[in-house]
Amino acid sequence: THKLVNACASLFSIRFTVRLASLSNKVHRSNYSPECRGMACQPAPIQGCAVLNDEIREKIVKQLEYYFSDLNLTRDKFLREKIKSGFGWVDIDVLLTFKKLRSLTENKEDIADAILNSASPLLEVHKDGTLVRRCREHPLPANSEEVWKKTDERTVFVKGFPLTISIDELLEFFGQFGQCIDVYMRRRKKKFIGSVFATFATKDEADAFLARDSVKLEEQKLMRAPKQTHHALRLLEDAKFEALAVCSKELKFVPGCLMRVTGIDKATKWKTLKEALTPYAEVAFVDYCRSEGEAVLRFVEKGSARAVLAKLEEQGERLSIDGQSVTANALEGGEEVEYWKKLAAIKQKLRGRRGRSRSKSVQSGKKRKIEKTSA
């Protein structure tokens, strides 16, 4: 019996030793690249670790200077709060959460080294190499209307870029005309729409860019305007949308119902236009631009525009409004289609505005309900 027990224990010990050696060999081999097997092995290289060259270091510093610039800090609430909570210092780990910087390096030491070896007048590294701040000679900018006004004076609106262009290519392009400190790519539904706001270091550089006879990118002529002018045009466009949109709740396409009237006296009111045409056909809406002396009348029934013109021709007289002879013609073909497209866009835009205001009111109602319940 003792011999049998000893034999079993010996067999178990041998199998356990062999199994342990096998596992150890697997672990040992897993630490080396497959090409090393069968030769004097060296550890496999660590992926993603590379020595930074001067070009990458320069890009890192330039990106950090943008993060800590006056322009960015006036609108970057997150980074501004981090600076205040850290008494001016920001942990490099926080900066590495920014996608653009992380695309250059994921190593904290690389960032500290890039700043230390640069001549940046804006950035400073903490002695432990883990924190970055703006130099004391550059206090945080005031986030005020005056600051934004001065920034807008140095900013230009440019349109006509290819949709595939990158931010680095845009910065390089504008760099030909002066020190470009920021380019904002305008997007719709997260897709670039071909226009940008570019901010120069000085107003003189922005004015010189706008004063050029023409600016082209690969033979494509670009449209340019001051940022203030672009915003003014947008406001006028919105006002025009509002004025045109006092139409029926249900916008339905009615062919042949549009008539353009030109040569109207600027003192004439839209009601007078409606009253002058109502005897010939029922008018649904008057789109009147008094400053241009022009209006588009929309009749209720299809084909009314041609019918009204035929009645006037039968009577042998021209259309007269407020004692002044005017010119009338029916909108047809492409002109008619474009006008209806414009009306549809206006309706869609206003529907979106009403939806946003309605959602806000619903949310505020929910808040009031919660407050009452908690009370």
VOGU-3710 file (C-alpha; in Angstrom, 3 decimals, decimal comma):
1> thklvnacas> 0,000/0,000/0,000  2,821/2,405/0,901  4,571/1,603/-2,409  1,353/2,309/-4,338  0,843/5,669/-2,589  4,460/6,684/-3,201  4,203/5,721/-6,877  1,014/7,813/-7,349  2,585/10,827/-5,609  5,696/10,559/-7,758
11> lfsirftvrl> 3,605/10,359/-10,966  1,512/13,380/-9,907  4,689/15,386/-9,120  6,193/14,604/-12,544  2,969/15,632/-14,410  2,669/18,870/-12,371  6,329/19,789/-13,090  5,904/19,191/-16,835  2,680/21,239/-16,914  4,308/24,125/-15,025
21> aslsnkvhrs> 7,299/24,124/-17,377  4,968/24,188/-20,390  3,050/27,201/-19,047  6,284/28,999/-18,235  7,544/28,416/-21,772  4,314/29,879/-23,257  4,539/32,989/-21,106  8,214/33,393/-22,003  7,540/33,099/-25,747  4,573/35,526/-25,619
31> nyspecrgma> 6,941/38,358/-24,563  8,813/38,191/-27,849  7,870/38,815/-31,444  7,105/35,713/-33,598  10,150/36,384/-35,768  12,452/35,826/-32,757  11,498/32,192/-32,202  14,306/29,732/-32,888  17,068/32,397/-32,496  18,627/34,618/-29,873
41> cqpapiqgca> 15,448/36,532/-28,914  15,053/40,278/-28,272  11,952/41,954/-26,749  9,365/43,091/-29,319  9,352/46,882/-29,916  6,658/48,958/-28,182  4,102/50,122/-30,718  3,358/53,864/-31,122  6,549/55,084/-29,458  8,698/57,171/-31,791
51> vlndeireki> 11,303/59,887/-31,405  9,758/63,290/-32,180  11,358/65,398/-34,888  11,539/69,202/-34,944  8,482/69,487/-37,191  6,259/67,575/-34,744  7,612/69,586/-31,806  6,791/72,809/-33,636  3,241/71,600/-34,345  2,756/70,656/-30,676
61> vkqleyyfsd> 3,832/74,122/-29,497  1,695/75,829/-32,139  -1,374/73,819/-31,093  -0,798/74,588/-27,408  -0,354/78,281/-28,196  -3,734/78,189/-29,904  -5,386/76,533/-26,862  -3,955/79,238/-24,561  -4,496/82,127/-26,997  -6,774/85,089/-26,230
71> lnltrdkflr> -9,065/84,103/-29,096  -9,643/80,543/-27,886  -9,893/81,314/-24,164  -12,635/83,909/-24,719  -14,903/81,108/-25,970  -13,464/77,895/-24,441  -15,312/77,744/-21,124  -13,939/74,291/-20,210  -10,259/75,270/-20,503  -10,861/78,647/-18,843
81> ekiksgfgwv> -12,368/76,909/-15,785  -9,455/74,443/-15,648  -6,998/77,364/-15,645  -8,838/79,125/-12,827  -9,207/75,977/-10,698  -5,490/75,174/-11,113  -4,353/78,724/-10,279  -3,170/79,177/-13,859  -1,763/75,662/-14,339  -3,378/72,949/-16,490
91> didvlltfkk> -2,421/69,282/-16,218  -0,985/67,893/-19,463  -3,311/64,893/-19,064  -6,242/67,307/-19,508  -4,678/68,767/-22,649  -4,182/65,259/-24,041  -7,963/64,785/-24,029  -8,060/67,268/-26,935  -8,192/65,340/-30,184  -5,879/67,569/-32,233
101> lrsltenked> -3,035/67,460/-29,688  -3,499/63,730/-29,106  -3,079/63,140/-32,853  0,464/64,581/-32,561  1,556/62,683/-29,428  0,129/60,831/-26,440  3,278/61,225/-24,343  3,346/63,835/-21,557  7,139/64,027/-21,659  7,055/64,898/-25,373
111> iadailnsas> 4,801/67,889/-24,698  6,940/69,198/-21,833  10,092/68,700/-23,909  8,588/70,515/-26,921  7,731/73,585/-24,823  11,090/73,641/-23,008  12,966/73,528/-26,308  10,853/76,233/-27,941  11,060/80,022/-27,855  7,336/80,407/-27,137
121> pllevhkdgt> 6,639/83,699/-25,306  3,209/82,418/-24,223  3,800/78,988/-22,635  5,538/77,848/-19,470  6,132/74,329/-18,036  6,092/73,486/-14,320  9,329/72,175/-12,847  7,809/68,689/-12,400  7,028/68,534/-16,146  3,322/67,693/-15,759
131> lvrrcrehpl> 1,677/71,166/-15,864  1,450/73,976/-18,422  0,294/77,594/-18,084  0,311/80,977/-19,813  3,294/83,086/-18,823  2,561/85,667/-16,161  3,291/88,439/-18,667  0,105/87,338/-20,478  -2,877/87,492/-18,068  -6,164/85,836/-18,998
141> panseevwkk> -8,200/87,879/-21,520  -11,452/89,526/-20,486  -14,483/87,882/-22,070  -16,310/91,097/-23,000  -18,215/92,587/-25,908  -15,321/94,969/-26,580  -12,898/92,029/-26,991  -15,263/90,275/-29,401  -15,732/93,489/-31,399  -11,968/93,889/-31,862
151> tdertvfvkg> -11,667/90,224/-32,831  -14,422/90,601/-35,439  -12,529/93,531/-36,977  -9,591/91,158/-37,648  -11,813/88,363/-38,991  -12,808/87,783/-42,626  -15,452/85,570/-44,218  -14,213/83,513/-47,191  -16,284/81,166/-49,347  -15,491/78,745/-52,194
161> fpltisidel> -13,114/76,186/-50,666  -13,245/72,508/-51,728  -15,180/70,377/-49,251  -12,220/68,032/-48,765  -9,726/70,682/-47,595  -8,177/70,219/-44,125  -7,629/72,731/-41,332  -3,839/72,514/-41,783  -4,177/73,324/-45,498  -6,402/76,295/-44,663
171> leffgqfgqc> -3,924/77,647/-42,110  -1,124/77,288/-44,643  -3,227/79,049/-47,304  -4,083/82,057/-45,121  -0,497/82,180/-43,848  0,519/83,555/-47,259  -1,326/86,793/-46,485  -0,198/87,435/-42,904  -0,192/85,835/-39,457  -3,422/83,831/-39,355
181> idvymrrrkk> -4,166/82,870/-35,754  -7,427/80,970/-36,265  -9,607/79,429/-38,964  -13,168/78,380/-38,145  -14,578/75,895/-40,660  -18,333/76,385/-40,995  -20,290/73,121/-40,907  -23,839/71,943/-41,419  -24,803/68,574/-39,933  -21,094/68,039/-39,090
191> kfigsvfatf> -20,061/68,462/-42,752  -17,868/71,316/-44,024  -19,840/73,626/-46,347  -16,903/75,366/-48,073  -16,772/78,648/-46,134  -14,660/79,822/-43,185  -14,014/82,646/-40,757  -10,275/83,444/-40,715  -8,815/85,668/-37,982  -5,564/87,557/-38,560
201> atkdeadafl> -3,212/88,883/-35,882  -3,901/92,518/-36,851  -6,678/94,507/-38,487  -4,221/95,795/-41,116  -3,534/92,233/-42,280  -7,267/91,517/-42,568  -7,863/94,762/-44,496  -4,947/94,015/-46,844  -6,381/90,549/-47,552  -9,785/92,042/-48,423
211> ardsvkleeq> -8,219/94,800/-50,529  -6,543/92,357/-52,943  -7,963/92,347/-56,475  -8,691/88,636/-56,280  -7,796/85,602/-54,182  -7,698/82,132/-55,728  -7,078/78,588/-54,561  -6,048/76,307/-57,416  -7,681/78,620/-60,014  -10,888/78,736/-57,959
221> klmrapkqth> -11,818/82,339/-57,189  -12,830/82,866/-53,566  -15,558/85,202/-52,326  -14,435/87,503/-49,477  -16,148/89,860/-47,041  -15,561/91,340/-43,570  -17,180/89,280/-40,826  -19,388/92,219/-39,775  -20,714/92,547/-43,354  -21,464/88,817/-43,528
231> halrlledak> -23,449/88,960/-40,275  -25,324/92,051/-41,478  -26,344/90,232/-44,655  -27,526/87,250/-42,615  -29,672/89,524/-40,442  -31,196/91,151/-43,529  -31,857/87,714/-44,979  -33,591/86,613/-41,763  -35,708/89,793/-41,784  -36,694/89,067/-45,371
241> fealavcske> -37,667/85,511/-44,415  -39,872/86,853/-41,635  -41,538/89,381/-43,941  -42,245/86,814/-46,639  -43,529/84,159/-44,279  -46,862/85,751/-43,326  -48,500/83,187/-45,576  -50,959/80,365/-45,118  -50,146/77,606/-42,619  -50,296/74,944/-45,321
251> lkfvpgclmr> -48,061/75,866/-48,266  -49,329/73,988/-51,339  -47,937/74,326/-54,838  -50,453/75,995/-57,154  -49,201/76,168/-60,768  -49,683/79,374/-62,727  -50,785/81,519/-59,780  -47,776/83,870/-59,510  -47,646/87,355/-61,035  -44,768/89,831/-60,799
261> vtgidkatkw> -45,604/93,533/-60,822  -42,831/96,149/-61,333  -42,688/99,918/-61,502  -44,741/100,424/-58,327  -44,586/103,764/-56,552  -42,690/103,455/-53,259  -45,544/105,163/-51,414  -47,964/102,396/-52,431  -49,053/99,990/-49,690  -49,439/96,255/-50,089
271> ktlkealtpy> -53,167/96,464/-49,355  -53,579/98,788/-52,348  -51,888/96,159/-54,556  -54,262/93,480/-53,314  -57,335/95,683/-53,834  -56,250/96,567/-57,401  -55,972/92,884/-58,462  -58,857/91,378/-56,458  -61,507/92,345/-59,100  -59,719/90,071/-61,582
281> aevafvdycr> -58,921/87,108/-59,283  -58,779/86,289/-55,584  -55,362/87,186/-54,111  -53,903/84,860/-51,469  -50,684/86,717/-50,629  -48,657/89,801/-51,612  -44,866/89,584/-51,395  -43,983/93,278/-51,636  -40,514/94,866/-51,634  -41,306/98,567/-51,323
291> segeavlrfv> -37,692/99,751/-51,680  -37,432/98,018/-55,083  -40,927/99,004/-56,241  -41,625/95,351/-57,036  -44,082/92,709/-55,835  -45,078/89,094/-56,475  -48,789/88,359/-56,056  -49,969/84,835/-55,395  -53,522/84,040/-56,478  -55,698/81,353/-54,924
301> ekgsaravla> -56,539/79,354/-58,051  -54,145/77,806/-60,551  -53,673/79,565/-63,880  -54,962/82,842/-62,445  -51,896/84,870/-63,477  -52,420/84,189/-67,193  -56,173/84,701/-66,834  -55,714/88,139/-65,238  -53,310/89,231/-67,965  -55,801/88,019/-70,613
311> kleeqgerls> -58,599/90,101/-69,015  -56,409/93,209/-69,010  -55,525/92,627/-72,666  -59,226/92,261/-73,579  -59,980/95,596/-71,915  -57,164/97,180/-73,918  -55,599/98,852/-70,902  -52,476/98,476/-68,782  -52,617/97,730/-65,090  -52,678/100,948/-63,042
321> idgqsvtana> -52,063/101,186/-59,279  -52,449/104,449/-57,383  -52,785/106,257/-60,706  -49,431/104,940/-61,944  -49,049/102,526/-64,843  -47,151/99,360/-63,870  -45,816/96,292/-65,683  -47,228/92,828/-64,934  -46,125/89,393/-66,115  -46,715/85,781/-65,066
331> leggeeveyw> -43,950/83,817/-63,364  -43,431/80,620/-65,360  -40,874/77,882/-65,899  -37,663/78,174/-63,900  -38,669/81,444/-62,232  -41,846/79,886/-60,878  -40,021/76,808/-59,572  -37,327/78,896/-57,844  -39,921/81,083/-56,146  -41,786/78,067/-54,754
341> kklaaikqkl> -38,503/76,576/-53,550  -37,809/79,815/-51,697  -41,233/79,726/-50,051  -40,719/76,092/-49,034  -37,321/76,958/-47,478  -38,895/79,834/-45,555  -41,647/77,597/-44,215  -39,156/74,925/-43,172  -36,972/77,472/-41,399  -39,869/78,972/-39,467
351> rgrrgrsrsk> -41,155/75,526/-38,548  -37,759/74,736/-37,030  -37,825/77,957/-35,021  -41,301/77,250/-33,705  -40,233/73,706/-32,806  -37,268/74,967/-30,781  -39,367/77,543/-28,933  -42,051/74,916/-28,256  -39,496/72,437/-26,872  -38,096/75,141/-24,580
361> svqsgkkrki> -41,564/75,935/-23,252  -42,255/72,232/-22,671  -38,967/71,854/-20,784  -39,677/74,901/-18,646  -43,141/73,474/-17,949  -41,580/70,193/-16,795  -39,214/72,108/-14,521  -42,093/74,004/-12,942  -43,988/70,746/-12,467  -40,975/69,143/-10,740
371> ektsa> -40,571/72,171/-8,508  -44,230/72,002/-7,460  -43,950/68,266/-6,760  -40,800/68,711/-4,664  -42,441/71,605/-2,810
//
